[in-house]
Amino acid sequence: MNPRVQTVKAQKDFTLLITFTNGLQKVFDVKPYLETGVFKSLKNIAMFSTAHAEYGTVVWQNNVDFDPDTLFLEGEKFSSGTLQT
């Protein structure tokens, strides 16, 4: 089992800065999902900004969430040049 989400910070470029329970930080790009199903509602930056860590994953105010394994496996290892705030 992969580590779970401990904290998350939504970025203005529709990425998430995630800290996992093993201490690793990754950046997950949500943009490829924004045209698909329930994720379309996250194109609204106000809604996207409601991202928070709950139940070991990322959840938004409208109850949209991601599989925590997807976040961990597809996220890019964080480096200070990764984010565009």
C-alpha positions in Angstrom: 0.0 0.0 0.0 1.3 3.4 -0.9 1.5 6.3 1.6 -1.6 8.4 2.1 -2.1 12.2 1.8 -1.2 14.1 5.0 -1.6 17.7 3.7 -2.4 19.3 0.5 -2.2 22.9 -0.9 -4.0 23.8 -4.1 -2.0 26.0 -6.5 -3.3 28.6 -9.0 -2.1 26.5 -11.9 -4.4 23.6 -11.0 -1.7 21.5 -9.4 -1.6 20.2 -5.9 1.4 20.3 -3.5 0.9 17.1 -1.5 2.8 15.8 1.6 2.3 12.1 2.1 2.4 10.2 5.4 6.0 9.0 4.6 7.2 12.7 4.4 7.6 12.7 0.6 6.2 15.8 -1.2 4.9 15.6 -4.7 3.1 17.8 -7.2 0.1 16.4 -8.9 -1.2 18.1 -12.0 -5.0 18.0 -12.1 -5.3 19.8 -15.5 -5.5 16.5 -17.6 -8.6 15.5 -15.6 -10.5 18.8 -15.8 -12.5 17.8 -19.0 -13.6 14.5 -17.5 -16.7 13.6 -15.6 -17.0 14.9 -12.0 -13.6 16.7 -12.3 -15.1 19.3 -14.7 -16.4 21.2 -11.6 -12.8 21.8 -10.5 -12.2 24.1 -13.5 -13.7 26.8 -11.3 -10.6 28.0 -9.4 -12.7 28.9 -6.3 -13.9 25.2 -6.1 -10.4 23.9 -6.9 -9.0 26.0 -4.0 -11.2 24.1 -1.5 -8.9 21.0 -1.7 -8.1 19.5 1.6 -6.7 16.3 3.0 -9.4 13.9 4.3 -9.5 10.1 4.6 -5.9 9.8 3.4 -6.6 11.5 0.0 -7.5 14.9 -1.5 -11.2 15.9 -1.3 -12.9 19.1 -2.5 -15.9 20.9 -1.0 -18.2 19.3 -3.6 -17.1 15.8 -2.5 -15.0 15.1 -5.6 -11.8 13.1 -4.7 -8.9 11.2 -6.2 -7.7 7.7 -5.5 -4.7 8.3 -3.2 -2.6 5.7 -5.1 -3.1 7.8 -8.3 -1.9 10.9 -6.5 1.2 9.1 -5.2 2.1 7.2 -8.3 1.5 9.9 -10.8 2.7 12.9 -8.8 6.1 14.4 -9.6 8.7 14.6 -6.8 8.6 18.2 -5.5 11.5 20.5 -6.1 11.4 24.3 -5.4 11.2 25.0 -9.2 8.2 22.7 -9.7 5.5 25.2 -8.6 4.2 28.2 -10.5 2.2 30.1 -7.9 
